[in-house]
Every structure is written in C-alpha cells, then in structure tokens.
Amino acid sequence: MKRIGERIGLVLGFVVFVALGFGVVLPNVEAANLYVPSGYSTIQAAVNAAGSGDTITVSAGTYTEAVYISKGIALVGVGTPVIKPPSYTNAVKFGSGADNASISGFKITGASSGYCGIYCYSSSPSITNNIISGNSGYGIYCYYSSSPTITNNTISGNSGSGISCYYYSSPTITNNTISGNSGSGIYRSSSYYSSPTISYNDVWNNTSSNYYSCSGTNEISADPKFIGAGDYHLQFSSPCVDTGLNTALGIPSTDKDGNPRIMNGRVNMGAYEFSTYITGIISYSGTKTGTLYYSAFTNPQFTGTPTAEWT
Ligand SMILES: [Ca+2]
C-alpha cells in the first residue's frame, strides 16, 4: 500500500507539475480578434479586454470617446468609423507599452484646443490610412521619446500643427498629405533632439509654416485637390496621385477604403488610392491590361464617368 501511495503521490505531483508548467510555459499566445460594436460597445472596452497581438476591428459609426492604448494591439477601422472625443481629452492617446500598436482606417476629429487627434507619449505606434481633421488642437503630437511611423494619412484642417515633434521624438513621416492646418504642417521643436525623417509628403498651405525647424526629401507642396466638402478623396488631377513611395516604412496593403494601396504602379499620397466621384472622362489611347477599379456613378443613367486607376 505504501508503494501504491507513493506512486499516486508521484502521479499527482507530476500532474501538478505539468499543470503548473502549462500555466507558466504555455501562455495563451493566439492572437484574438475583437469587434466593435458587435462584441464591445466602445473602442475602449475592447482595448481593455485585448492583449498584445490582438486585433480590434471597428465598424462604421461615430464613437464619442477618448481611447487610451498602452499595449501592442492593432486598431483597424472598416467603413468610416469616426473617433470624436469628449471635451478636453485627446481622441487617441498611445502610452508606454504601445510601441507595437497600430491604428488605421479611422477619421479622428473634434479634439478640443490644446488636445490632440493622436497623442503619442513615450510610444512609437504605426499610424496609417487615417483622416485626421477638424481638431481644434493638434493633429498628431509626438512627445517624450515617441517615434511613430506615420504613413499615408490625410492631416488637414486642424487648428494646431499637423504633426508635432517634441523631446527626443523622431517619427518617420511618409506619403501623407498635410494641408490647411492653422499651425505648422510639420513642427519640430528645436530643443531636445527630435529628428523626424520626412519624405514623399504633400505639405501645403499650412498657416504658420509648412515646415518648422525641419525639412524633407522628395516632398511636394501643392494643392492636393481633394474632392471637397469634407471628402478627402483625391481628384483625378491631384498631384498626390502616383507620387508616393511604394517602399515607405509601414505602408499598408490596402487604402482607407480597403482597395489595393498601390494602384497604377505607384502609391498615392494621403489615405486614399483613388477617387470615388466622377470628375471627368476616361480617355486612353492604346491597350492596357489589368483590373480597372472605378467608382459608383453619381446616378444610374451614366451621365458622368468614373475616375479610375489601373492596377
Ligand atoms: Ca496610385
């Protein structure tokens, strides 16, 4: 009986050892997908429930909330989700721990004066395919060793600067349109060693200056020719069509509409790869193969013609 008892004890011990081992050695590493609003009514509720590596997909709607992220999650907007914060808060704040986080596909608007559309504090997330407009404060604000990757966003009509870099913050800024902001387009604090890498952006018509204490390479400064009336799709004649950098750091696979990010052989600047409204007549003399992406017509009688790009 003693031997049996010892064996049972050994077996139990082994089971306990294995169970503990599983608990310690094999944490839940499978990335989860969380959905707003079907699974969680607010973005922040999903963020709170998510772990690093998880993806939160947010459907169209206006989300009146401030979002705080301090872990490596992907926040993906599908359709046109709008984040509009309550007064005197940042719309989206990335804090320490969010270096591997990302946000794409959102419209971020309505932050109060002195607050930000996106505020990075000691964090370096990836920010792509967003419309950041109509904030009474700043567009994207990088502070305290924050060096996010800022690629293919449209940053327009904010009362502060489009992108600000303070205190050891060196974002990589590529393929964005940054126009019509009341501060500077891109502002670099001349103290505390911020050193942004700036290329292939259209920085135009920002009130204080297009660049403050910084400069870029392969930049343009021209009217991006948005469709207008709050629609930041590009007209077919926009100088931002086919003038971006295909190999930009953090370039996504799709644009804000979910279309291929690189069309007509070269990526556009801004959040959109092609227009969705009719602006003229397609004419092309010659033969071209590939897929023609085109917009909906403004009416079913085909009185207009779609803008289009070839892949
Ligand atoms: Ca293109």
Boltz pocket constraint, residues with backbone or C-beta under 6 A from the ligand:
constraints:
  - pocket:
      binder: B
      contacts: [[A, 241], [A, 242], [A, 261], [A, 262], [A, 263], [A, 264], [A, 265], [A, 266], [A, 267], [A, 268], [A, 273], [A, 309]]
      max_distance: 6.0
